[in-house]
């Protein structure tokens, strides 16, 4: 499987970067900026193609999805090259030469971001996978893997109507809804990898997440930090050493949930922020503003197709920047006039009120109410929540004292040098959102944090994103001070001048090593549970196939044996919380129930209600028999029969009474014939139906 995994990395790199690089480099001179921005175009093009193919009833595969994006990018790139080389069109050559430049970006400064990102992704994530096809057996991943498998089986990859039931064999859906809009860009990208190589969906998803952490996120942060600190290359370099240093992002949400679409969207978010800052830069030309505005729209579509809450993340980051830019522009224009400074303050205050009003409007939008009112409960008090912010411990990550101190130093630097104070304001806003989410059940909680499902882990990931520029500024300040003192000390003992550059690298690397140190102990004195030590252990546990998982190794083997007996495409009734919800995506079982819950209410078919509550009465109850016959199911599988004391792990979604009709079936139940039996696992043929 590892060979397939590494081939998947290569295929994923091509899919994410090639079409976008060709298209964007036709308009931007900088190859570095074009490469970093490329995934925005590629992902948007793929999703639009998938939506279009569903409308015209063309099945998707990696080739038909990739080809249009590649052709558009190739044509744009070729046209730009032809205009450049044409001797008869000097005006066009001049226009080509005036493309937006971003000349400050360089491969040399990008290299440490990607190098450190790739190295840390290997040691923190890839090295701790229990095989290339291991997967997180938690609630959200049921939907991700099943929907991804449904994409591949059906050829329908659209964001509209995406469900785990899409193929011709999935006509028996226990839910009445066909699904509305769901941001499925992550699923589309993973489906392309799996479709191209025939890789298992688990391998494809692990490869995609590896690429996002190792390449997309660090290159995105490089572009943003080099834009913000364009005259301070030491801080840009420091950013390479802190980008991957926060436990809450990207590492925590690579296994918690897992919320892979949110992870992907946050990897793109720095690019959106970069584009907006580029549009509003004082020295930007009209052409630059126009090109960046077009790319900004493409980027917003990419976020909407991946996880829309990232749009609110980018907006929250940019609100203080917009207020600062408005104040600065007004002060430049009116500052010399009488009452000019007051007008600048009034304009900035007015813009702040406008943003607050926009927040209120979004809070009341009907399409967002399901997200905003999502029921997460508070988990701590105010004092602890403030301490979590200071020490970067949040909800379930260990404190990062050194990194927290660097963030504080960065905050102090923005106060001293007011040019970047807006970054501190952005971080403060997100801290208020986190604290409101953590401590209160009042409507204030939903007002502040509802756009992120009132989920503290998503907000903690946002806080890491907002803290990276501050930590880079803090490391730059501390590193410069340490280098200055070391330079003074070393210069006393040598006649030749000593370069500060290597010293700064050494100090930054030392800081990264200390921040990312694994768990260790000093016998008899100390047990240190470091943040990265805990994250590596949690990733290892989450992806361990030999763990007491919902869908363990013995259960997988039983399902594989059952598939040799069950006729192809035969529908199998199951109780999804015993692990069989994963059997569809991982092993190809045509399971009836592919979601863990969500069946209670008007969203469920009458047949499903009868099966869940009364399947064990099929021999005596004609209504139950008719329900099973309507679905076409001919088998029942149980992976934890009579497991009343829950020796096997069940997810939090399990409610015993909701599945009593399926759980009650045993070897003595009329209407069922044992086909395969091992331990507490059973495969029954439903003999009560013809």
C-alpha positions as CSV (number, residue, x, y, z in Angstrom):
1,X,0.0,0.0,0.0
2,X,2.9,2.4,0.6
3,X,3.8,2.3,-3.0
4,X,0.3,3.3,-3.9
5,X,0.4,6.0,-1.3
6,X,3.5,7.6,-2.7
7,X,2.1,7.4,-6.3
8,X,-1.0,9.1,-4.9
9,X,1.2,11.9,-3.6
10,X,2.5,12.5,-7.1
11,X,-0.9,12.3,-8.7
12,X,-2.3,14.7,-6.0
13,X,0.5,17.2,-6.6
14,X,-0.3,17.3,-10.3
15,X,-4.0,17.6,-9.8
16,X,-3.7,20.4,-7.2
17,X,-1.0,22.5,-8.9
18,X,-0.6,21.9,-12.6
19,X,-3.8,23.4,-14.1
20,X,-3.8,26.3,-11.6
21,X,-0.2,27.2,-12.1
22,X,-0.6,27.3,-15.9
23,X,-3.7,29.5,-15.6
24,X,-2.5,31.9,-13.0
25,X,1.1,32.3,-14.4
26,X,-0.6,33.6,-17.6
27,X,-1.5,36.6,-15.5
28,X,1.1,36.8,-12.8
29,X,4.8,37.2,-13.5
30,X,5.9,35.5,-10.2
31,X,6.2,31.7,-10.6
32,X,6.3,31.4,-6.8
33,X,3.0,33.3,-6.3
34,X,1.4,31.4,-9.2
35,X,2.4,28.1,-7.8
36,X,1.2,28.9,-4.3
37,X,-2.1,30.2,-5.6
38,X,-2.6,27.3,-8.0
39,X,-4.8,25.0,-5.8
40,X,-7.5,27.7,-5.7
41,X,-8.0,27.7,-9.4
42,X,-7.6,23.9,-9.7
43,X,-10.1,23.0,-7.0
44,X,-12.7,25.6,-8.3
45,X,-12.4,24.3,-11.8
46,X,-12.8,20.7,-10.7
47,X,-15.9,21.4,-8.7
48,X,-17.5,23.5,-11.4
49,X,-16.8,20.7,-13.9
50,X,-18.4,18.1,-11.6
51,X,-21.5,20.2,-11.2
52,X,-21.7,20.7,-14.9
53,X,-21.3,17.0,-15.6
54,X,-24.2,16.1,-13.3
55,X,-26.5,18.6,-15.2
56,X,-25.7,17.1,-18.6
57,X,-25.6,13.5,-17.1
58,X,-22.0,12.7,-17.8
59,X,-20.3,10.4,-15.3
60,X,-17.2,11.8,-13.6
61,X,-13.7,10.3,-13.6
62,X,-10.3,11.8,-12.9
63,X,-9.7,12.3,-16.7
64,X,-12.9,14.1,-17.6
65,X,-12.6,16.3,-14.5
66,X,-8.9,17.1,-14.9
67,X,-8.8,17.6,-18.7
68,X,-11.0,20.8,-18.9
69,X,-9.1,22.5,-16.1
70,X,-5.8,21.5,-17.7
71,X,-6.9,22.7,-21.1
72,X,-8.1,26.0,-19.9
73,X,-4.9,26.5,-17.9
74,X,-2.8,25.4,-20.9
75,X,-4.6,27.6,-23.4
76,X,-4.2,30.7,-21.2
77,X,-0.5,29.9,-20.6
78,X,0.2,29.2,-24.2
79,X,-1.6,32.5,-25.2
80,X,0.5,34.5,-22.8
81,X,3.7,32.9,-24.2
82,X,2.7,33.6,-27.7
83,X,2.0,37.3,-26.9
84,X,5.3,37.6,-25.3
85,X,7.3,36.1,-28.2
86,X,5.3,37.8,-31.1
87,X,7.5,40.4,-32.8
88,X,4.5,41.9,-34.5
89,X,2.6,42.6,-31.4
90,X,4.9,44.8,-29.3
91,X,2.0,46.4,-27.5
92,X,0.9,43.0,-26.3
93,X,4.4,42.2,-25.2
94,X,4.4,45.4,-23.2
95,X,1.1,44.4,-21.7
96,X,2.5,41.0,-20.8
97,X,5.6,42.6,-19.2
98,X,3.3,44.7,-17.0
99,X,1.5,41.7,-15.5
100,X,1.3,41.9,-11.7
101,X,4.7,41.1,-10.4
102,X,5.1,40.1,-6.7
103,X,8.8,40.4,-7.4
104,X,9.6,40.0,-3.6
105,X,8.6,36.4,-3.6
106,X,11.4,33.9,-4.1
107,X,12.0,30.2,-4.2
108,X,14.8,30.7,-1.6
109,X,12.4,32.0,1.0
110,X,9.6,29.5,0.1
111,X,12.0,26.5,0.4
112,X,12.2,26.5,4.3
113,X,8.4,26.7,4.6
114,X,7.9,23.7,2.3
115,X,10.9,21.9,3.6
116,X,9.9,22.2,7.3
117,X,6.3,21.5,6.4
118,X,7.1,18.3,4.5
119,X,9.5,17.1,7.2
120,X,7.1,17.7,10.0
121,X,4.2,16.1,8.1
122,X,6.3,13.0,7.6
123,X,7.4,12.7,11.3
124,X,4.1,13.8,12.9
125,X,1.5,12.3,10.5
126,X,2.8,9.8,8.0
127,X,5.2,8.1,10.3
128,X,2.4,7.5,12.8
129,X,0.0,5.9,10.3
130,X,-0.7,2.3,11.0
131,X,-0.4,1.5,7.3
132,X,-1.1,3.7,4.2
133,X,-4.7,2.6,4.3
134,X,-5.4,3.2,8.0
135,X,-8.2,5.6,8.8
136,X,-9.8,7.4,11.7
137,X,-12.8,5.5,13.0
138,X,-14.8,8.4,14.3
139,X,-18.2,10.0,13.6
140,X,-17.4,12.5,10.8
141,X,-15.3,10.0,8.8
142,X,-18.2,7.8,8.3
143,X,-19.8,10.4,6.1
144,X,-16.5,11.4,4.4
145,X,-15.5,7.9,3.4
146,X,-19.0,6.8,2.4
147,X,-19.6,9.8,0.3
148,X,-16.2,9.5,-1.4
149,X,-17.0,5.8,-2.2
150,X,-20.4,6.8,-3.5
151,X,-18.7,9.4,-5.8
152,X,-16.5,6.7,-7.2
153,X,-19.3,4.1,-7.7
154,X,-21.8,6.5,-9.2
155,X,-19.7,8.9,-11.2
156,X,-21.7,11.7,-9.6
157,X,-19.3,14.1,-7.9
158,X,-21.4,17.2,-7.6
159,X,-21.7,19.4,-4.5
160,X,-25.4,19.5,-5.0
161,X,-27.2,16.4,-3.8
162,X,-24.1,14.6,-2.6
163,X,-24.9,11.7,-0.2
164,X,-23.5,8.2,0.6
165,X,-26.3,6.9,-1.7
166,X,-25.6,7.8,-5.4
167,X,-25.2,4.6,-7.5
168,X,-27.8,2.5,-9.2
169,X,-27.5,-0.1,-6.5
170,X,-28.4,2.6,-3.8
171,X,-32.1,3.0,-4.6
172,X,-33.0,1.8,-1.1
173,X,-32.2,4.9,0.9
174,X,-33.5,5.0,4.5
175,X,-33.7,8.8,4.3
176,X,-36.3,10.7,2.2
177,X,-34.0,13.7,1.4
178,X,-31.7,13.5,-1.5
179,X,-29.3,16.0,0.0
180,X,-28.8,19.7,-0.7
181,X,-25.6,21.6,-1.1
182,X,-22.7,20.1,0.7
183,X,-19.1,21.5,0.3
184,X,-17.5,18.4,-1.3
185,X,-14.3,19.8,-2.8
186,X,-12.2,17.6,-0.4
187,X,-14.1,14.6,-1.6
188,X,-13.7,15.6,-5.2
189,X,-9.9,15.9,-4.9
190,X,-9.6,12.6,-3.1
191,X,-11.9,11.0,-5.7
192,X,-9.6,12.1,-8.4
193,X,-6.6,10.5,-6.8
194,X,-8.5,7.2,-6.2
195,X,-10.0,7.2,-9.7
196,X,-6.7,7.8,-11.3
197,X,-4.7,5.1,-9.5
198,X,-7.5,2.7,-8.4
199,X,-6.3,3.5,-4.8
200,X,-8.5,2.6,-1.9
201,X,-10.4,5.6,-0.6
202,X,-8.5,5.5,2.7
203,X,-5.1,5.7,0.9
204,X,-6.4,8.6,-1.3
205,X,-7.6,10.5,1.7
206,X,-4.4,10.1,3.6
207,X,-2.4,11.2,0.6
208,X,-4.5,14.3,0.1
209,X,-4.3,15.3,3.7
210,X,-0.5,14.8,3.6
211,X,-0.2,17.1,0.6
212,X,-2.4,19.7,2.2
213,X,-0.2,19.7,5.4
214,X,3.2,19.4,3.7
215,X,2.8,21.7,0.7
216,X,-0.5,23.7,0.4
217,X,-0.6,25.1,3.9
218,X,3.1,26.2,4.4
219,X,3.3,27.7,0.9
220,X,0.0,29.6,1.6
221,X,1.4,31.0,4.8
222,X,4.7,31.9,3.1
223,X,2.8,34.0,0.5
224,X,0.8,35.8,3.2
225,X,3.7,36.5,5.6
226,X,5.9,37.7,2.8
227,X,3.1,40.1,1.8
228,X,2.5,41.4,5.4
229,X,6.2,41.6,6.3
230,X,7.6,42.5,2.8
231,X,10.2,44.8,4.2
232,X,11.2,42.5,7.1
233,X,12.6,39.3,5.6
234,X,13.9,38.1,8.9
235,X,10.3,37.9,10.1
236,X,9.4,36.1,6.9
237,X,12.1,33.6,7.6
238,X,11.0,33.2,11.2
239,X,7.5,32.3,9.9
240,X,8.9,29.1,8.3
241,X,9.8,27.9,11.8
242,X,6.4,28.6,13.4
243,X,3.9,27.8,10.7
244,X,3.7,24.1,11.5
245,X,4.4,24.6,15.3
246,X,0.8,24.9,16.6
247,X,-0.7,21.7,17.8
248,X,-4.3,22.9,17.2
249,X,-3.7,23.4,13.5
250,X,-3.0,21.6,11.3
251,X,-2.3,18.6,13.5
252,X,-5.4,18.4,15.7
253,X,-8.0,18.5,13.1
254,X,-6.2,15.9,11.0
255,X,-7.5,13.3,13.4
256,X,-10.2,15.0,15.6
257,X,-13.7,14.6,14.1
258,X,-12.1,14.3,11.6
259,X,-13.1,17.5,9.9
260,X,-11.1,17.1,6.7
261,X,-13.1,19.7,4.6
262,X,-12.5,22.3,7.3
263,X,-8.8,21.3,7.3
264,X,-8.5,21.8,3.6
265,X,-10.4,25.2,3.7
266,X,-8.1,26.6,6.4
267,X,-5.1,25.6,4.3
268,X,-6.5,27.8,1.5
269,X,-7.5,30.7,3.8
270,X,-4.1,32.4,3.9
271,X,-4.3,32.7,0.1
272,X,-7.6,34.5,0.3
273,X,-6.2,36.9,2.9
274,X,-3.2,37.5,0.7
275,X,-5.3,38.3,-2.3
276,X,-7.5,40.8,-0.4
277,X,-4.4,42.6,1.0
278,X,-2.9,42.7,-2.5
279,X,-6.1,44.2,-3.9
280,X,-6.1,47.0,-1.3
281,X,-2.4,47.7,-1.2
282,X,-1.5,51.3,-1.6
283,X,1.1,50.7,-4.3
284,X,-1.1,48.3,-6.4
285,X,-1.8,49.3,-10.0
286,X,-5.3,49.0,-11.6
287,X,-4.2,45.9,-13.5
288,X,-2.9,44.3,-10.3
289,X,-6.1,45.1,-8.5
290,X,-8.1,43.6,-11.3
291,X,-6.1,40.4,-11.5
292,X,-6.1,39.9,-7.8
293,X,-9.8,40.7,-7.6
294,X,-10.5,37.9,-10.2
295,X,-8.4,35.5,-8.3
296,X,-10.0,36.5,-5.0
297,X,-13.4,35.6,-6.5
298,X,-12.1,32.2,-7.6
299,X,-10.6,31.8,-4.1
300,X,-13.9,32.5,-2.4
301,X,-15.6,29.9,-4.6
302,X,-12.9,27.4,-3.5
303,X,-13.6,28.1,0.1
304,X,-17.4,27.9,-0.4
305,X,-17.0,24.6,-2.2
306,X,-14.6,23.3,0.6
307,X,-16.0,24.6,3.9
308,X,-17.9,28.0,3.9
309,X,-17.0,28.8,7.5
310,X,-13.5,29.5,6.3
311,X,-15.0,32.6,4.5
312,X,-15.9,33.9,8.0
313,X,-12.5,33.0,9.2
314,X,-10.9,35.1,6.5
315,X,-13.4,37.9,7.1
316,X,-12.7,38.0,10.8
317,X,-8.9,38.2,10.1
318,X,-9.4,41.0,7.7
319,X,-11.9,43.2,9.6
320,X,-9.2,45.0,11.6
321,X,-7.0,45.2,8.5
322,X,-9.8,47.0,6.6
323,X,-10.4,49.4,9.5
324,X,-6.7,50.1,9.7
325,X,-6.4,50.7,6.0
326,X,-9.5,53.0,6.0
327,X,-8.0,55.0,8.9
328,X,-4.6,55.2,7.2
329,X,-6.1,56.3,3.9
330,X,-8.3,58.9,5.5
331,X,-5.4,60.2,7.6
332,X,-3.2,60.5,4.5
333,X,-5.9,62.5,2.6
334,X,-7.4,64.6,5.4
335,X,-4.8,64.6,8.1
336,X,-3.3,67.9,7.2
337,X,-6.7,69.6,7.2
338,X,-8.5,71.0,10.2
339,X,-10.3,68.2,12.0
340,X,-8.7,65.8,9.6
341,X,-7.6,63.3,12.3
342,X,-11.2,63.3,13.6
343,X,-12.5,62.4,10.2
344,X,-10.1,59.5,10.0
345,X,-11.4,58.2,13.3
346,X,-15.0,58.7,12.3
347,X,-14.5,56.8,9.0
348,X,-12.7,53.9,10.8
349,X,-15.5,53.8,13.4
350,X,-18.2,53.9,10.8
351,X,-16.6,51.0,8.9
352,X,-16.4,49.1,12.2
353,X,-20.1,49.6,12.8
354,X,-20.8,48.5,9.2
355,X,-18.9,45.3,9.8
356,X,-20.9,44.7,13.0
357,X,-24.1,45.2,11.1
358,X,-23.0,42.8,8.4
359,X,-22.2,40.2,11.2
360,X,-25.7,40.7,12.6
361,X,-27.3,40.2,9.1
362,X,-25.3,37.0,8.5
363,X,-26.3,35.8,12.0
364,X,-30.0,36.0,11.0
365,X,-29.7,34.5,7.5
366,X,-32.1,31.5,7.4
367,X,-29.7,29.2,5.4
368,X,-27.1,29.5,8.2
369,X,-29.4,28.8,11.2
370,X,-28.6,25.0,11.3
371,X,-24.9,25.8,11.5
372,X,-25.2,28.8,13.9
373,X,-27.5,26.9,16.4
374,X,-25.5,23.7,16.4
375,X,-25.6,22.3,20.0
376,X,-22.0,22.2,21.4
377,X,-21.9,22.7,25.1
378,X,-19.5,24.9,27.1
379,X,-16.6,23.1,28.8
380,X,-14.8,25.5,31.1
381,X,-14.9,28.8,33.1
382,X,-13.7,32.3,32.0
383,X,-10.4,32.2,33.9
384,X,-9.4,28.9,32.4
385,X,-10.5,30.0,28.9
386,X,-8.2,33.0,29.1
387,X,-5.4,30.8,30.4
388,X,-6.0,28.5,27.4
389,X,-5.6,31.4,25.0
390,X,-2.3,32.6,26.7
391,X,-0.8,29.1,26.8
392,X,-2.3,27.8,23.5
393,X,-3.8,24.8,25.3
394,X,-7.4,25.4,24.2
395,X,-9.6,22.3,24.8
396,X,-7.7,19.1,24.3
397,X,-4.2,20.2,23.4
398,X,-1.4,20.5,25.9
399,X,0.0,23.9,26.7
400,X,2.7,25.3,24.4
401,X,4.5,27.7,26.8
402,X,7.4,28.8,24.5
403,X,5.2,29.3,21.5
404,X,2.7,31.2,23.6
405,X,5.5,33.4,24.9
406,X,6.5,34.1,21.3
407,X,2.9,35.1,20.4
408,X,2.9,37.5,23.4
409,X,6.2,39.0,22.2
410,X,4.7,39.5,18.8
411,X,1.7,41.2,20.3
412,X,4.0,43.6,22.1
413,X,5.9,44.3,18.9
414,X,2.7,45.3,17.1
415,X,1.8,47.7,20.0
416,X,5.3,49.3,19.8
417,X,5.2,49.3,16.0
418,X,1.6,50.2,15.3
419,X,1.8,49.3,11.6
420,X,0.9,45.7,12.4
421,X,-1.4,46.3,15.4
422,X,-4.4,45.2,13.3
423,X,-3.0,41.6,13.5
424,X,-3.3,41.7,17.3
425,X,-6.8,43.0,17.0
426,X,-7.7,40.1,14.7
427,X,-6.3,37.6,17.2
428,X,-8.1,39.4,20.0
429,X,-11.4,39.1,18.2
430,X,-10.9,35.4,17.6
431,X,-9.9,35.0,21.3
432,X,-13.2,36.6,22.4
433,X,-15.0,34.2,20.0
434,X,-13.2,31.2,21.6
435,X,-13.9,32.4,25.2
436,X,-17.6,33.0,24.4
437,X,-17.7,29.5,22.9
438,X,-16.0,27.9,25.9
439,X,-17.8,29.4,28.8
440,X,-21.4,30.4,28.2
441,X,-24.7,28.9,27.0
442,X,-26.3,32.2,26.4
443,X,-27.2,33.5,22.8
444,X,-24.0,35.5,23.0
445,X,-22.2,32.2,22.4
446,X,-24.0,31.5,19.1
447,X,-23.7,35.1,18.0
448,X,-19.9,35.0,18.3
449,X,-19.1,31.4,17.5
450,X,-22.1,30.1,15.6
451,X,-20.5,30.5,12.1
452,X,-18.1,27.7,13.2
453,X,-20.9,25.4,14.7
454,X,-20.0,26.8,18.1
455,X,-17.2,24.1,17.9
456,X,-14.2,24.9,20.1
457,X,-11.9,22.8,18.0
458,X,-12.6,24.6,14.8
459,X,-12.2,27.9,16.6
460,X,-8.9,26.7,18.1
461,X,-7.7,26.0,14.6
462,X,-8.6,29.5,13.6
463,X,-6.7,30.9,16.5
464,X,-3.6,29.1,15.4
465,X,-3.9,30.5,12.0
466,X,-4.3,34.1,13.4
467,X,-1.4,33.5,15.8
468,X,1.2,32.5,13.2
469,X,2.1,36.0,12.0
470,X,2.4,37.2,15.7
471,X,4.6,34.2,16.5
472,X,6.8,34.9,13.5
473,X,7.2,38.5,14.7
474,X,7.9,37.3,18.2
475,X,10.5,34.7,17.0
476,X,12.1,37.4,14.8
477,X,12.5,39.8,17.7
478,X,13.8,37.1,20.1
479,X,16.1,35.6,17.5
480,X,17.5,39.0,16.5
481,X,18.1,39.9,20.2
482,X,19.8,36.5,20.8
483,X,21.9,36.9,17.6
484,X,23.0,40.4,18.6
485,X,24.2,39.2,22.0
486,X,25.9,36.1,20.6
487,X,27.5,38.2,17.9
488,X,28.9,40.5,20.5
489,X,30.3,37.6,22.5
490,X,31.8,35.8,19.5
491,X,33.3,38.9,18.0
492,X,35.5,39.4,21.1
493,X,37.3,36.1,20.3
494,X,37.9,36.4,16.6
495,X,39.3,39.0,14.2
496,X,37.1,38.3,11.2
497,X,33.5,39.5,11.3
498,X,30.9,36.8,12.3
499,X,27.8,36.5,10.1
500,X,24.5,36.8,12.0
501,X,22.5,34.9,9.3
502,X,23.6,31.3,10.4
503,X,23.0,32.3,14.1
504,X,19.5,33.4,13.3
505,X,18.8,30.1,11.5
506,X,20.3,28.2,14.5
507,X,18.2,30.1,17.1
508,X,15.0,29.6,15.0
509,X,15.7,25.9,14.5
510,X,16.4,25.5,18.3
511,X,13.0,27.2,19.0
512,X,11.2,24.8,16.7
513,X,12.9,21.7,18.2
514,X,12.0,22.8,21.7
515,X,8.4,23.6,20.7
516,X,8.0,20.3,18.8
517,X,9.8,18.1,21.4
518,X,8.1,14.7,21.9
519,X,7.0,13.5,25.4
520,X,9.8,12.7,27.7
521,X,10.6,11.9,31.3
522,X,13.4,12.3,33.8
523,X,13.1,9.3,36.0
524,X,12.1,10.2,39.5
525,X,11.8,13.9,38.7
526,X,9.6,14.8,35.7
527,X,7.1,13.5,33.2
528,X,6.7,16.1,30.4
529,X,3.5,15.7,28.3
530,X,4.4,18.0,25.4
531,X,1.8,19.2,22.9
532,X,3.5,17.5,20.0
533,X,4.2,14.4,22.0
534,X,0.5,14.2,22.7
535,X,-0.5,14.9,19.1
536,X,1.8,12.2,17.7
537,X,0.4,9.7,20.2
538,X,-3.2,10.7,19.4
539,X,-2.6,10.4,15.6
540,X,-1.1,7.0,16.2
541,X,-4.0,5.9,18.3
542,X,-6.6,7.4,15.9
543,X,-5.2,5.6,12.9
544,X,-4.2,2.3,14.6
545,X,-6.0,-0.6,13.0
546,X,-5.2,-3.0,15.8
547,X,-6.9,-0.7,18.4
548,X,-10.3,-1.6,19.9
549,X,-11.9,0.2,17.1
550,X,-15.5,0.5,16.0
551,X,-14.6,-1.5,12.9
552,X,-11.8,-3.7,14.0
553,X,-9.5,-6.1,12.1
554,X,-11.6,-9.2,13.0
555,X,-14.8,-7.4,12.0
556,X,-13.2,-6.4,8.7
557,X,-12.2,-10.0,8.0
558,X,-15.7,-11.2,8.8
559,X,-17.2,-8.7,6.4
560,X,-14.7,-9.8,3.7
561,X,-15.7,-13.4,4.2
562,X,-19.4,-12.4,4.1
563,X,-18.8,-10.7,0.7
564,X,-17.8,-14.0,-0.8
565,X,-21.2,-15.4,0.1
566,X,-23.5,-12.4,-0.6
567,X,-24.5,-12.0,-4.2
568,X,-23.1,-8.8,-5.9
569,X,-25.1,-5.7,-5.1
570,X,-27.3,-7.5,-2.6
571,X,-28.6,-5.0,0.0
572,X,-27.6,-5.9,3.6
573,X,-29.4,-4.5,6.6
574,X,-27.0,-3.4,9.4
575,X,-26.8,-1.5,12.6
576,X,-24.2,1.2,11.6
577,X,-22.9,1.9,15.1
578,X,-21.4,-1.5,15.4
579,X,-18.8,-0.5,12.8
580,X,-20.7,-1.7,9.7
581,X,-21.2,1.9,8.7
582,X,-17.5,1.8,7.5
583,X,-18.0,-1.5,5.7
584,X,-19.4,0.2,2.6
585,X,-16.5,2.5,1.9
586,X,-13.7,0.3,3.2
587,X,-14.7,-3.1,2.0
588,X,-17.6,-2.6,-0.5
589,X,-20.5,-4.0,1.5
590,X,-23.8,-2.7,0.2
591,X,-25.0,-1.6,3.6
592,X,-28.5,-0.2,4.1
593,X,-27.5,2.2,6.9
594,X,-24.4,4.4,6.0
595,X,-25.0,7.2,8.5
596,X,-24.6,6.8,12.2
597,X,-27.7,8.7,13.2
598,X,-30.1,11.4,11.8
599,X,-32.9,9.0,11.2
600,X,-35.3,10.4,13.8
601,X,-38.0,12.7,12.5
602,X,-39.6,13.5,9.2
603,X,-36.4,12.7,7.3
604,X,-36.8,8.9,7.4
605,X,-38.8,6.5,5.2
606,X,-41.6,4.4,6.7
607,X,-39.7,1.3,5.7
608,X,-36.6,2.3,7.7
609,X,-38.7,3.1,10.8
610,X,-40.3,-0.4,10.6
611,X,-36.9,-2.0,10.2
612,X,-35.1,-0.2,13.0
613,X,-37.8,-0.8,15.6
614,X,-39.4,-4.1,14.6
615,X,-37.1,-6.2,12.3
616,X,-37.1,-9.0,14.8
617,X,-40.9,-9.3,14.3
618,X,-40.7,-9.9,10.6
619,X,-42.1,-13.5,10.8
620,X,-45.3,-12.3,12.5
621,X,-45.6,-8.6,11.2
622,X,-46.6,-8.3,7.6
623,X,-45.8,-4.5,7.7
624,X,-42.2,-5.2,8.6
625,X,-42.0,-7.9,5.9
626,X,-43.4,-5.5,3.3
627,X,-40.9,-2.9,4.4
628,X,-38.0,-5.2,3.9
629,X,-39.3,-6.4,0.6
630,X,-39.6,-2.8,-0.6
631,X,-36.0,-2.1,0.2
632,X,-34.9,-5.3,-1.6
633,X,-32.7,-6.4,1.4
634,X,-32.0,-10.1,1.6
635,X,-29.3,-10.3,4.3
636,X,-28.7,-8.9,7.9
637,X,-25.2,-8.5,9.3
638,X,-24.4,-8.0,13.0
639,X,-20.8,-7.3,14.2
640,X,-21.5,-7.1,17.9
641,X,-24.5,-9.3,18.7
642,X,-25.7,-9.2,22.3
643,X,-23.0,-6.8,23.2
644,X,-25.1,-5.2,26.0
645,X,-22.0,-4.2,28.1
646,X,-20.4,-2.6,25.2
647,X,-17.1,-4.5,25.2
648,X,-16.7,-3.3,21.7
649,X,-16.4,0.5,21.2
650,X,-19.4,2.3,20.0
651,X,-19.5,6.0,18.9
652,X,-21.4,8.6,20.9
653,X,-24.2,8.6,18.2
654,X,-25.5,5.2,19.4
655,X,-28.9,5.2,21.1
656,X,-29.9,1.7,22.0
657,X,-33.6,2.1,21.7
658,X,-33.3,3.5,18.2
659,X,-32.0,0.2,16.9
660,X,-33.9,-2.3,19.1
661,X,-35.5,-4.1,16.2
662,X,-32.1,-5.0,14.5
663,X,-30.2,-5.6,17.8
664,X,-32.9,-8.0,19.0
665,X,-32.4,-10.5,16.1
666,X,-30.5,-13.6,17.3
667,X,-30.0,-17.2,16.2
668,X,-33.5,-18.2,17.4
669,X,-35.4,-15.4,15.7
670,X,-37.9,-16.7,13.2
671,X,-37.4,-15.5,9.6
672,X,-33.6,-15.5,9.7
673,X,-31.1,-18.2,8.7
674,X,-27.5,-18.2,9.9
675,X,-25.1,-18.1,6.9
676,X,-21.9,-17.1,8.6
677,X,-21.0,-17.1,12.3
678,X,-17.9,-16.2,14.3
679,X,-17.9,-15.1,17.9
680,X,-20.4,-12.3,18.3
681,X,-20.6,-11.7,14.5
682,X,-23.4,-13.0,12.4
683,X,-24.5,-13.0,8.8
684,X,-28.2,-14.0,8.3
685,X,-30.2,-14.6,5.2
686,X,-33.7,-13.1,5.6
687,X,-35.9,-16.1,4.8
688,X,-39.1,-14.3,5.7
689,X,-39.0,-12.5,2.3
690,X,-39.1,-14.0,-1.1
